[in-house]
Amino acid sequence: MSRIRIFLYLFSICCCLRQNLLAEEPGRPNIIIFMTDDAGYSDISLYGSEIQTPHIDQLAERGVVFRTFYNNARCSPTRASLLTGLYPHSVGVGDLCGEGYASDLPGYAGYLKHTNNATIAELLGNAGYETLLSGKWHLGGEPEFSAGFNSHPMRRGFDNFYGLLGPSADYFEPQQYWDGFEPAEPPGNDPNWYSEDAFGDKAVEWIEDAVAEEKPFFLHLAFKAPHNPRQALDEDYRPYLPGYAKELWPSVMTDRVEKLKANGIIPEEWGANGFEFDDAYYDNMPEERAQNLREIAAIKAGAIVSADRNVGKVMAALDRLGQTGNTLVFFFSDNGSALAHDLNNIWNAPFRGSKGDLTEGGVASHCIVQWPDDISARRIVSAKADVLDIMPTVLDAAGVKYPEQFKERTLHPLEGVSLMPLLKDHDSFTVTHRKLFWELYGQKAVIQDNKWKYYQSYDTKTGVSEEFLFDLENDGTELNNLIDTPQGREIAAGLRADWKEWANRVGAEAYSVVKSARKEFHDQNPSIPPAAISSAQLVNGSFEGRSSRQLVPPGPSVDEAPGWRAFDTTGQNSIRLVTDPSGASDGNNYIEIISTLSGSGLGDTGVDVTTTGAGAFVLSVGKTYTVSFDAKWVSGPDNSLNVSIRAQDGSRDVGAQFAGESFSLASDWTSYSYTFDVTEEYRLPNGESPLLYIGFRPKNGGTLQEETIRIDHVQVTVH
């Protein structure tokens, strides 16, 4: 036999042996990260909630439950740390991403920078994983603000993307979402289309494809629920309406805390957040406000139910495909709840504070981790983990080394630690001997060794700050400020110095510096002219959509106009979506508001919208806005319409009203418009920028007698 033939023979034997060895090697684990948006610490049933989340709870039956898992208190900063394993300032995301948040400050670029980091998707994709993102991105990449989709998820390692690039979008409007680099194709005329279900369906489709191709996969299913706008399916939210009546709020909060203790998640000795429902405030609350909060609470519950349903959908697919045992699953929230200021102490119980705060209510999340083949189940761990730990944990589980360089980038060392020893039940392992740091809207916080927390509050309006020191080991709900004790002063001094050193390292700046440095995105991307962002229309200003679906329940006949809220405090008036192409001012539909009061009486009835999604207008200083609409009087003795245009978050006004007046309507469709300048920066209590709110009601609070008016063709132009 010639040497060449011997070599080929031996080579073929080696190849066969190699194939057999590969076939016998256990497959690399699949990775799934479920993340909700604005769900509070106690917003899932395992963590005390009255909201039923059986599929999420089931993860704990085969996994590990964390008492405390920290995030970064806001959407974009948490997502940046999750995907890079670095502090958000290190990658340019010290604040939100998107319009109005860009600057030349290294820590506040307004998008996920490329220079010193690699994402989980990039590193796993490089190791042969199929990488999938279904849901919310919010790290930049919107085409109107980023030349060439520079910060698009598919430019940062994801093979497939379906969802929204920015902060929010209408839950019922598929045209506001992206499928890769193209606007998503509407799924026909489906009256039941709902974003969270679409995210779940797409995830299952991709998982099936990856398994068929025998490839491990990394799926990030980033739900939008329960973030604004407040929208849920009837069958998801209506069952919760009775339980959120005003008189039940105190017991809802108390029940959550007691259930957390009964489930062993928080210690018996922990007190609640110190909040008490003030009788004078709540007893004197206007009935409309109480009703509105009841609806908000129920709709939020319904949105969380939809997330739970789609966790179940994905987990059922894993079972069906035989992948459950070999899939590492995480579930947590990106920040504390901020859905309604009056009720945040319920959503984030037992903690105080909410989204945007660096108190535990803003930064502490529920967290469940499951991997049946590799970690023990039904354990509750008290060690404090952080979103920074997700990337090193995932890489450890997948056997992927974090490189010093990636695609000509020199990578910053990871800031977190792998949780695998803890997940594998190594009792001696605790995440100690490290410090965790935060900065947000002038607030400062640092936690040392799971015990001491130094926190400095900051009021963005007045510039007033206050210092706190908490012993989280014995005071997990931050009730006892030790800053003025001798030991407290000494510990605080050390942590304060540590925070300053960290801030210098990552580029955290004083709030006044960040605020003055903000600029528009077209300044950052000269290739995008100012005209590209100078004009936009309010989404669904012509009320197109599914007239058969009811979204908000207060009136006797309230049909949905997607993106809009209808309200009636009288129980005798009605608001309906009318499909009548020949009678509409624009498109096929219009809103008709009808008073059916037979005599003199007070009525408060109308429709309003807080601009959201692709039609979101975060009010920016120095911009001019024009709101225009068509209206007509149809019948009745009082042809008055009240218009209110202001800055708020949908439930909480910030005291900035740009237009508010009543005037007489014509009997034909007539166009009206209001133009105003935004000359100062407005902030909600949680530090978030308010959105533009537009409301219509017939002579608000006046006498209504058999009155009918119509609204159509609402537009917003940004100059």
Rosetta blueprint (number, residue, H / E / L):
1 M L
2 S L
3 R H
4 I H
5 R H
6 I H
7 F H
8 L H
9 Y H
10 L H
11 F H
12 S H
13 I H
14 C H
15 C H
16 C H
17 L H
18 R H
19 Q H
20 N H
21 L H
22 L H
23 A H
24 E H
25 E L
26 P L
27 G L
28 R L
29 P L
30 N E
31 I E
32 I E
33 I E
34 F E
35 M E
36 T E
37 D L
38 D L
39 A L
40 G L
41 Y L
42 S L
43 D L
44 I L
45 S H
46 L H
47 Y H
48 G L
49 S L
50 E L
51 I L
52 Q L
53 T L
54 P H
55 H H
56 I H
57 D H
58 Q H
59 L H
60 A H
61 E H
62 R L
63 G E
64 V E
65 V E
66 F E
67 R E
68 T E
69 F E
70 Y E
71 N L
72 N L
73 A L
74 R L
75 C H
76 S H
77 P H
78 T H
79 R H
80 A H
81 S H
82 L H
83 L H
84 T H
85 G L
86 L L
87 Y L
88 P H
89 H H
90 S H
91 V H
92 G L
93 V E
94 G L
95 D L
96 L L
97 C L
98 G L
99 E L
100 G L
101 Y L
102 A E
103 S L
104 D L
105 L L
106 P L
107 G L
108 Y E
109 A L
110 G L
111 Y L
112 L L
113 K L
114 H L
115 T L
116 N L
117 N L
118 A L
119 T L
120 I H
121 A H
122 E H
123 L H
124 L H
125 G H
126 N H
127 A L
128 G L
129 Y L
130 E E
131 T E
132 L E
133 L E
134 S E
135 G E
136 K E
137 W L
138 H L
139 L L
140 G L
141 G L
142 E L
143 P L
144 E L
145 F L
146 S L
147 A H
148 G H
149 F H
150 N L
151 S L
152 H L
153 P H
154 M H
155 R H
156 R L
157 G L
158 F L
159 D L
160 N E
161 F E
162 Y E
163 G E
164 L E
165 L L
166 G L
167 P L
168 S L
169 A L
170 D L
171 Y L
172 F L
173 E L
174 P H
175 Q H
176 Q H
177 Y L
178 W E
179 D E
180 G L
181 F L
182 E E
183 P E
184 A L
185 E L
186 P L
187 P L
188 G L
189 N L
190 D L
191 P L
192 N L
193 W L
194 Y L
195 S H
196 E H
197 D H
198 A H
199 F H
200 G H
201 D H
202 K H
203 A H
204 V H
205 E H
206 W H
207 I H
208 E H
209 D H
210 A H
211 V H
212 A H
213 E L
214 E L
215 K L
216 P L
217 F E
218 F E
219 L E
220 H E
221 L E
222 A E
223 F L
224 K L
225 A L
226 P L
227 H L
228 N L
229 P L
230 R L
231 Q L
232 A L
233 L L
234 D H
235 E H
236 D H
237 Y H
238 R H
239 P H
240 Y H
241 L L
242 P H
243 G H
244 Y H
245 A L
246 K H
247 E H
248 L H
249 W H
250 P H
251 S H
252 V H
253 M H
254 T H
255 D H
256 R H
257 V H
258 E H
259 K H
260 L H
261 K H
262 A H
263 N L
264 G L
265 I L
266 I L
267 P L
268 E L
269 E L
270 W L
271 G L
272 A L
273 N L
274 G L
275 F L
276 E L
277 F L
278 D L
279 D H
280 A H
281 Y H
282 Y H
283 D H
284 N L
285 M L
286 P L
287 E H
288 E H
289 R H
290 A H
291 Q H
292 N H
293 L H
294 R H
295 E H
296 I H
297 A H
298 A H
299 I H
300 K H
301 A H
302 G H
303 A H
304 I H
305 V H
306 S H
307 A H
308 D H
309 R H
310 N H
311 V H
312 G H
313 K H
314 V H
315 M H
316 A H
317 A H
318 L H
319 D H
320 R H
321 L H
322 G L
323 Q L
324 T L
325 G L
326 N L
327 T E
328 L E
329 V E
330 F E
331 F E
332 F E
333 S E
334 D L
335 N L
336 G L
337 S L
338 A L
339 L L
340 A L
341 H H
342 D H
343 L H
344 N H
345 N H
346 I H
347 W H
348 N L
349 A L
350 P L
351 F L
352 R L
353 G L
354 S L
355 K L
356 G L
357 D L
358 L L
359 T L
360 E H
361 G H
362 G H
363 V H
364 A E
365 S E
366 H E
367 C E
368 I E
369 V E
370 Q E
371 W L
372 P L
373 D L
374 D L
375 I L
376 S L
377 A L
378 R L
379 R E
380 I E
381 V E
382 S L
383 A L
384 K L
385 A E
386 D E
387 V H
388 L H
389 D H
390 I H
391 M H
392 P H
393 T H
394 V H
395 L H
396 D H
397 A H
398 A H
399 G L
400 V L
401 K L
402 Y L
403 P L
404 E L
405 Q E
406 F E
407 K L
408 E L
409 R E
410 T E
411 L L
412 H L
413 P L
414 L L
415 E L
416 G L
417 V L
418 S L
419 L L
420 M H
421 P H
422 L H
423 L H
424 K L
425 D L
426 H L
427 D L
428 S L
429 F L
430 T L
431 V L
432 T L
433 H L
434 R L
435 K E
436 L E
437 F E
438 W E
439 E E
440 L E
441 Y L
442 G L
443 Q E
444 K E
445 A E
446 V E
447 I E
448 Q E
449 D L
450 N L
451 K L
452 W E
453 K E
454 Y E
455 Y E
456 Q E
457 S E
458 Y E
459 D L
460 T L
461 K L
462 T L
463 G L
464 V L
465 S E
466 E E
467 E E
468 F E
469 L E
470 F E
471 D E
472 L L
473 E L
474 N L
475 D L
476 G L
477 T L
478 E L
479 L L
480 N L
481 N L
482 L L
483 I L
484 D L
485 T L
486 P H
487 Q H
488 G H
489 R H
490 E H
491 I H
492 A H
493 A H
494 G H
495 L H
496 R H
497 A H
498 D H
499 W H
500 K H
501 E H
502 W H
503 A H
504 N H
505 R H
506 V H
507 G L
508 A L
509 E L
510 A L
511 Y H
512 S H
513 V H
514 V H
515 K H
516 S H
517 A H
518 R L
519 K E
520 E L
521 F H
522 H H
523 D H
524 Q H
525 N L
526 P L
527 S L
528 I L
529 P L
530 P H
531 A H
532 A H
533 I H
534 S L
535 S L
536 A L
537 Q L
538 L L
539 V L
540 N L
541 G L
542 S L
543 F L
544 E L
545 G L
546 R L
547 S L
548 S L
549 R L
550 Q L
551 L L
552 V L
553 P L
554 P L
555 G L
556 P L
557 S L
558 V E
559 D L
560 E L
561 A L
562 P L
563 G L
564 W L
565 R E
566 A E
567 F E
568 D E
569 T L
570 T L
571 G L
572 Q L
573 N L
574 S E
575 I E
576 R E
577 L E
578 V E
579 T E
580 D L
581 P L
582 S L
583 G L
584 A L
585 S L
586 D L
587 G L
588 N L
589 N E
590 Y E
591 I E
592 E E
593 I E
594 I E
595 S L
596 T L
597 L L
598 S L
599 G L
600 S L
601 G L
602 L E
603 G L
604 D L
605 T E
606 G E
607 V E
608 D E
609 V E
610 T E
611 T L
612 T L
613 G H
614 A H
615 G H
616 A L
617 F L
618 V E
619 L L
620 S L
621 V L
622 G L
623 K L
624 T E
625 Y E
626 T E
627 V E
628 S E
629 F E
630 D E
631 A E
632 K E
633 W E
634 V E
635 S E
636 G L
637 P L
638 D L
639 N L
640 S E
641 L E
642 N E
643 V E
644 S E
645 I E
646 R E
647 A E
648 Q E
649 D L
650 G L
651 S L
652 R L
653 D E
654 V E
655 G E
656 A E
657 Q E
658 F E
659 A E
660 G E
661 E E
662 S E
663 F E
664 S E
665 L L
666 A L
667 S L
668 D L
669 W L
670 T E
671 S E
672 Y E
673 S E
674 Y E
675 T E
676 F E
677 D E
678 V L
679 T L
680 E L
681 E L
682 Y L
683 R L
684 L L
685 P L
686 N L
687 G L
688 E L
689 S L
690 P L
691 L E
692 L E
693 Y E
694 I E
695 G E
696 F E
697 R E
698 P L
699 K L
700 N L
701 G L
702 G L
703 T E
704 L L
705 Q L
706 E L
707 E L
708 T E
709 I E
710 R E
711 I E
712 D E
713 H E
714 V E
715 Q E
716 V E
717 T E
718 V E
719 H L
